[in-house]
Amino acid sequence: MNRKFLLSGVTTLLSVLGLTGGMAAVYAEELVTVMNPIVESKMAERLPLSPRLDSLSGKTLYLVDINWGGPQAAWSVYEQMEAWMAVHMPDVKVVRKRLAASYMVDDPAMWAEIAEKGDAAIIGIAG
């Protein structure tokens, strides 16, 4: 039997019996709002990458935790990276920092500090 015909028949039968009137109110409460996932046509401004350093020797390297996963998610990895650098590249100054809030909030003071005092930065998460 054709499903469309069967569904139509059931809907008609319920209407005749007066059983659909109360259901409309129930269904109205279950409505949801759907957001359109299509990306806007305007792309973000593209900036070129900073030029690569020839060497880290004598430079200041910032290790920046973006606070994704909580305050302890990457910190121990950055501590290990700093310890490795102290043994294998002792002339590199390592500065470990965390963003002031979270990865979803800009931290202009951090970026200004890195631009003024740093030569390179590893920014992200670990762990």
C-alpha positions in Angstrom: 0.0 0.0 0.0 1.2 3.5 -0.8 2.6 5.1 2.4 1.6 8.7 1.3 -2.0 7.5 0.9 -2.0 5.7 4.2 -0.6 8.8 6.1 -3.2 11.0 4.4 -5.9 8.6 5.4 -4.8 8.5 9.1 -4.6 12.3 9.2 -8.1 12.6 7.7 -9.4 10.0 10.2 -7.9 11.9 13.2 -9.4 15.1 11.9 -12.8 13.6 11.6 -12.6 12.2 15.1 -11.5 15.6 16.4 -8.2 14.2 17.7 -5.8 16.7 16.0 -7.0 19.9 17.6 -5.3 19.4 21.0 -2.1 18.1 19.3 -1.5 21.3 17.5 -0.8 23.0 20.8 1.5 20.2 21.9 3.5 20.4 18.6 3.7 24.2 18.8 5.6 24.0 22.1 8.1 21.6 20.5 9.2 24.0 17.8 12.9 24.9 17.7 14.9 27.7 16.1 17.5 26.6 13.6 20.5 28.7 12.7 21.8 28.8 9.2 25.3 27.3 9.1 26.3 28.9 5.8 29.5 30.9 6.1 29.3 34.6 5.3 30.7 35.5 1.9 33.2 38.0 3.5 36.4 36.2 4.3 38.5 37.3 7.3 41.5 39.5 6.6 44.5 37.4 5.7 47.8 38.4 7.2 51.1 36.9 6.1 53.1 34.7 8.5 56.1 36.3 10.2 59.4 35.6 8.6 61.2 32.5 9.9 64.1 33.1 12.2 67.5 31.6 11.1 68.1 30.5 14.7 66.7 30.7 18.2 70.1 31.3 19.6 70.1 34.4 21.8 66.4 34.9 21.3 63.4 35.1 23.5 60.7 32.4 22.9 57.2 32.8 24.4 55.2 29.6 25.1 51.6 30.8 25.3 48.8 28.6 26.7 45.5 29.7 25.3 43.5 28.2 28.3 41.7 25.6 26.1 40.9 22.7 28.4 41.5 24.5 31.6 44.4 26.1 33.4 46.4 22.9 33.8 45.8 21.3 30.4 49.0 22.5 28.7 51.1 23.9 31.5 53.0 20.7 32.3 53.9 20.3 28.6 55.2 23.8 28.5 57.2 23.2 31.6 58.8 20.1 29.9 59.5 22.2 26.8 61.2 24.8 28.9 63.3 22.2 30.7 64.3 20.7 27.4 65.3 24.1 26.0 67.4 24.8 29.2 69.4 21.6 28.5 69.6 21.6 24.7 69.4 25.3 23.9 70.5 27.2 27.0 71.0 30.5 25.2 67.3 30.7 24.4 65.3 32.6 27.0 61.9 30.9 27.4 58.9 32.8 28.8 55.7 30.8 29.7 52.5 32.7 29.8 48.7 32.1 29.8 46.1 34.3 28.1 44.4 36.5 30.6 41.0 34.9 30.0 40.4 32.2 27.4 41.0 31.4 23.8 37.7 33.1 23.0 38.7 36.5 24.4 41.4 38.6 22.7 44.4 39.5 24.9 45.9 42.7 23.4 48.3 43.2 26.3 49.8 39.7 25.7 50.3 40.3 22.0 51.9 43.7 22.7 54.3 42.1 25.2 55.3 39.4 22.8 55.8 42.0 20.0 57.9 44.2 22.2 60.0 41.6 24.2 59.8 38.3 22.2 61.4 37.1 19.1 59.2 34.0 18.6 56.2 32.4 20.1 54.5 29.0 20.2 50.8 29.6 20.8 48.3 26.9 21.4 47.4 23.9 23.4 49.1 20.7 24.5 48.3 17.7 26.6 
